[in-house]
Amino acid sequence: MRYVCPGGSVVEVTVRTLQSQYLLCPSPALNEIVGGVLGRAQARYPVRCHAAVFLSTHFHLLLSVDDAEQLASFMQFVDTNLSKEVNRLRQREGTVWGDRYRSILVSEEEAAQVDRLKYLLSQSVKEGLVARAQDWPGVHSIREILAGEPIRGRWFDRTQEFAARNRGEDFGRLQYATEETLEITPLPCWAHLSPEVYRQRIAELMEEIESEAAAELAEAGRQPLGVEAVSRRSPETRPAKSKKSPAPRFHAATKAMRKLLWEAYALFVAAFREAAELLRSGDRTARFPVGSFPPGLPFVRQDVPGPPCFVGRASPLVLAVRVDALLERRAEVCPANARELAA
């Protein structure tokens, strides 16, 4: 069940290709498509993107979202339009993604957010594909963060192209294309830093990443695969072995924060299931918890009339008291964000 903390959260998103095929093998044409789709999606659904990395078999995004609906709308737009454009580019049909996107909530702790940023920035280096992340030929946000090279692309308006063809109109490839840019913003925990200090922090992270990867390659007696070898891969092929491991529900730096997030999530799920049971029994007045997607009903927002959670065995007052208590403990566990939580 999709869950975002009240007031918004940082989430790590991962999407993998069907059977781990190299359908996202980097090329100028694919990079143009990716930048265009991400930029247009951000313009329509204004998430804050802290990092974006596209490898040949999957991609990662580190986002700050206001609620689960904003995340779902953004990812639906990205996944749908990327799959259409990838199929068009590869001259294929059928699904592109192996499954729906996976999102993992990241706690407000600085250590947790920096750890996930480091993980995303290490993509392409830790796999032994290139020695430096800046050398990766695909979309990688490190170039914008350190060198100021924005992630740009083109959004191709296929609806206008279709209408033009029906009119018998001849048009160029870019006639109905617009340039889009994905804006990369600092992590919430480092938002107070100046641009110079932020870039220095990122540069230090990259030094750690590259030195750790170089040590692992040296121990294994291998060299990075290299840009040329990566670009020669056929999109229809796939690696002999794909790394798969269970994904956690949350990324947290401390046991206390992880326990707190689990308690908040358990309260959210319990309220949802209780409301769903009431709805199934015919109670059309059942109210679902804020931040949920009721079956066949609109997303539940805080600003809608009525109590924040649906009535049932736990009254709205009891649920509100429990949520307030969780927020107080959240501020104690992560005191740097206490002022934001109070707001």
PyMOL commands that set and color helices and strands:
alter all, ss='L'
color gray80, all
select helices_A, chain A and resi 18-20+28-44+68-90+110-121+133-135+142-147+158-166+188-190+195-220+227-231+255-280+316-333+335-342
alter helices_A, ss='H'
color red, helices_A
select strands_A, chain A and resi 9-16+48-54+58-65+102-106+151-156+177-182+250-251
alter strands_A, ss='S'
color yellow, strands_A
deselect
rebuild
show_as cartoon
